[in-house]
């Protein structure tokens, strides 16, 4: 089974369409979003998942026996409507197979069990015009995903093409 199939249960996202993937980690050094645990929340599947600091990222313990824990790392991406937006990299494992999927996150003014709440969303590679794949360093893997070959290209795509979405609270509260 392809590791990107695990992005759904591990991130509690119900939609696979259009995810950005990589066969190797692309974020060199992660930044911590808070001093302690962080609540990662999606609008489509509560409850929020608590991530605990681990190295230069976070680990979300698996709720299912036999599944691997989810590892997340972030780097600053941009600011939208006065709120920082982070690019995240989720390490997805299936035995010896590992892949990385890309998400975006932003803080809210709320907390969950004392942990700062961050909304997470999954940008869609279907939002990328196929004619611009080379410009942003993307390779279409299948009908649902793109392989990121250049993190700077993904960053550029997100900053230019998602600026309005990042600034719109409704986009963060919809299923992405």
JOJOBEL-V240774 format. One record per pair of residues at least 24 apart in sequence whose C-alpha atoms are under 8 Angstrom apart, sorted by sequence separation. I is the first residue (numbers start at 1). J is the second residue. D is the distance in whole Angstrom. If there is no record, write none. Layout:
# JOJOBEL-V240774
i->{I | I}
j->{J | J}
d->{D | D}
This chain:
# JOJOBEL-V240774
i->{32 | 83 | 31 | 32 | 68 | 30 | 31 | 68 | 29 | 30 | 13 | 12 | 14 | 13 | 14 | 12 | 13 | 12 | 12 | 123 | 33 | 31 | 32 | 30 | 31 | 29 | 30 | 31 | 30 | 31 | 27 | 29 | 27 | 27 | 121 | 10 | 120 | 124 | 119 | 123 | 121 | 122 | 121 | 10 | 27 | 26 | 25 | 48 | 50 | 25 | 87 | 39 | 39 | 25 | 23 | 24 | 25 | 23 | 24 | 39 | 41 | 43 | 22 | 23 | 38 | 39 | 40 | 41 | 42 | 21 | 22 | 37 | 38 | 39 | 40 | 41 | 42 | 77 | 21 | 22 | 36 | 37 | 38 | 39 | 40 | 41 | 42 | 21 | 38 | 40 | 20 | 21 | 78 | 85 | 19 | 20 | 34 | 77 | 19 | 80 | 80 | 7 | 6 | 80 | 81 | 6 | 80 | 4 | 3 | 3 | 3 | 3 | 7 | 3 | 4 | 3 | 4 | 4 | 19 | 20 | 19 | 20 | 18 | 19 | 20 | 18 | 19 | 17 | 18 | 17 | 18 | 17 | 18 | 21 | 23 | 26 | 27 | 18 | 19 | 20 | 21 | 22 | 26 | 17 | 18 | 19 | 20 | 21 | 22 | 17 | 18 | 19 | 20 | 21 | 22 | 16 | 17 | 18 | 20 | 43 | 43 | 44 | 42 | 43 | 44 | 43 | 42 | 15 | 14 | 15 | 13}
j->{56 | 107 | 56 | 57 | 93 | 56 | 57 | 94 | 56 | 57 | 42 | 42 | 44 | 44 | 45 | 44 | 45 | 45 | 46 | 158 | 74 | 73 | 74 | 73 | 74 | 73 | 74 | 75 | 75 | 76 | 73 | 75 | 74 | 75 | 172 | 62 | 172 | 176 | 172 | 176 | 175 | 176 | 176 | 70 | 89 | 89 | 89 | 112 | 115 | 91 | 155 | 111 | 112 | 99 | 98 | 99 | 100 | 99 | 100 | 115 | 117 | 119 | 99 | 100 | 115 | 116 | 117 | 118 | 119 | 99 | 100 | 115 | 116 | 117 | 118 | 119 | 120 | 155 | 100 | 101 | 115 | 116 | 117 | 118 | 119 | 120 | 121 | 101 | 118 | 120 | 101 | 102 | 159 | 166 | 101 | 102 | 116 | 159 | 102 | 163 | 164 | 92 | 92 | 166 | 167 | 93 | 167 | 92 | 92 | 93 | 94 | 97 | 101 | 98 | 99 | 99 | 100 | 101 | 122 | 123 | 123 | 124 | 123 | 124 | 125 | 124 | 125 | 124 | 125 | 125 | 126 | 126 | 127 | 145 | 147 | 150 | 151 | 143 | 144 | 145 | 146 | 147 | 151 | 143 | 144 | 145 | 146 | 147 | 148 | 144 | 145 | 146 | 147 | 148 | 149 | 144 | 145 | 146 | 148 | 172 | 173 | 174 | 173 | 174 | 175 | 175 | 175 | 175 | 175 | 176 | 175}
d->{6 | 7 | 6 | 6 | 7 | 5 | 7 | 8 | 7 | 6 | 7 | 7 | 7 | 7 | 8 | 8 | 7 | 6 | 8 | 8 | 8 | 7 | 7 | 5 | 6 | 8 | 5 | 6 | 6 | 8 | 7 | 8 | 7 | 7 | 7 | 8 | 7 | 8 | 7 | 7 | 8 | 6 | 6 | 6 | 7 | 8 | 8 | 8 | 8 | 8 | 8 | 7 | 6 | 8 | 7 | 6 | 6 | 5 | 7 | 6 | 7 | 8 | 6 | 6 | 5 | 6 | 6 | 6 | 6 | 7 | 5 | 6 | 5 | 5 | 5 | 5 | 6 | 7 | 6 | 6 | 7 | 8 | 6 | 6 | 6 | 6 | 7 | 4 | 7 | 6 | 6 | 6 | 7 | 7 | 7 | 6 | 7 | 7 | 7 | 7 | 8 | 7 | 7 | 6 | 5 | 8 | 5 | 7 | 6 | 6 | 6 | 7 | 7 | 6 | 7 | 6 | 8 | 7 | 7 | 8 | 7 | 7 | 7 | 5 | 6 | 4 | 6 | 7 | 4 | 8 | 5 | 7 | 8 | 7 | 8 | 8 | 8 | 8 | 7 | 6 | 6 | 5 | 6 | 8 | 5 | 5 | 5 | 5 | 5 | 5 | 5 | 6 | 6 | 6 | 7 | 7 | 7 | 7 | 6 | 8 | 5 | 7 | 8 | 6 | 6 | 6 | 8 | 8 | 8 | 7 | 8}
